[in-house]
Amino acid sequence: MSIRLGYQMPYFGYAASPRELFPQVIAQAREAEAAGFDAVLFMDHFYQVYGQPDDWMLEAYTALAGLATVTERIQLATLMTCNTYRNPALLAKIVTTLDVISGGRAALGIGAGWFEQEHIGYGYEYGSFTERFERLDEALQIISPMLRGQRPTFQGKWYRAENAINEPQVRDDLPILLGGGGEKKTFGLAARYADHLNILCHTTELPQKLTTLRQRCEEAGRDPQTLETSFRAVVVVDEDGDRARKLAQEFMQRDVVVVISEDSVFAGTPDDVAEQVQRRILDHGVDGIIVNMVANGHEPGILELAGKALSPLVHS
């Protein structure tokens, strides 16, 4: 269940009305599936981060369950689930149910969480950076065995579980994805628990990040080759390269919650984008790419262009 080419769908402000929104989400998922993408991924946010907080945002797992019934092959996940928003045993049950609904196409993407305004608005405890990673570590000690057909009993500082049952399951190897660039905490947890790590950093930092990741795997007694890696990129592609670059510039100038680094933006014709991705990401040894096409991914035909350009690079 490798994810070498993923499509992250983070923004929903393109629809004319809420009733028209999900049909357009379905259309993108189906186009991504037909274009050779391995996965569709939502952000786990309640407020919009690629615009203003009150711009539209769908709840991730409800939306993924809806997509499970209208797609056939493509994997379904978040990038990433905020650990502090759900009890870990409940999260294991949620993602396992998604796996049942989709016929074995779910993956659990999970991270420590970072958006303080959301925590305050929805009444979740935010805590310190250290506390959020303590919570994530404990959560994975419950979630990982529950996804592997076990019934864990655990008593920690933040969470507890007692013989936690998680049935039905269609498989006992539901993949776990972690995301981030922290070489100590995130990489250490990935070496212990994850099947896939989405690395967040500047592209120039990738060689150092991959070297450190190999060290974390060796410390955990793990073969680094068993941990798949990807890089998340903002991609703007169009047959008209000038239009793509203009859309990218307009996006970079938007008033948004998340500041997007110019280093993570790849814009131009399909050939332009393919060359940039190969040179700036894959040539460093990263296995795959997860693309965020917030500027124009909702336009019919754009995902087909992206798939044709990028799939051959990662599915050799």
PyMOL commands that set and color helices and strands:
alter all, ss='L'
color gray80, all
select helices_A, chain A and resi 18-34+60-68+83-85+88-102+116-122+129-147+185-193+203-219+224-226+241-252+262-264+270-280+282-284+302-314
alter helices_A, ss='H'
color red, helices_A
select strands_A, chain A and resi 5-9+39-42+75-78+81-82+108-111+154-155+160-161+176-180+196-199+228-237+265-268+288-292
alter strands_A, ss='S'
color yellow, strands_A
deselect
rebuild
show_as cartoon
